[in-house]
Amino acid sequence: MSKVIFLTGLPRIGKSTVLMKIIELLKQKGIKVGGIITPEKRERGKRIGFIVKDIISGEEGVLARICTSISDKPKFGKYIIDIDDFEKVALKALDFSLKNCDVIAIDEIGRMEFFSLKFKEKIYEILNSNKIIIAVLHRDFINQFKKYGEIIEVNLENRNKLPEEIFKKILELRNN
């Protein structure tokens, strides 16, 4: 049984919500979960970017923000990617998690995050470790990553029951 579980699916279907519920279930059971989440940053109801947050320390940085001026930073759609700020938080969180946590959660392995080559290298290092990993995977990367673990598509029919099912699967993985 693979120790890597990828959540994928359409935009805004609830992948990150499923991941957050799994993290909470694991924490309630006393399992040390580390890694990163990349929630939206909103102002007045509108998405203005994405942050990166260390699950354990709560430290935050900017992953992307709406482009409002000329910048030499990489662009993705209407967003500027802040590689330095993203790496400062993400790489530290993932390094710590690799050494100290039972489960590593990653939200998300996607196109914006992969502007960082160091992050991409860290993902492969983690995938090749013996850690239990639960990650949100952008659907464009399914073929590239399916050899590393199980792909679960989040949809309207399964998203409410997935957290409990995956939580049980992770408990099983820990006991094997």
Secondary structure, 3 states (H helix, E strand, C coil): CCCEEEEECCCCCCHHHHHHHHHHHHHHCCCCEEEEECCEEEECCEEEEEEEEECCCCCEEEEEEECCCCCCCCEECCEEECHHHHHHHHHHHHHHHHHHCCEEEEEEECCCHHHCHHHHHHHHHHHCCCCEEEEEECHHHHHHHHHHCEEEECCCCCCCCHHHHHHHHHHHHHHC
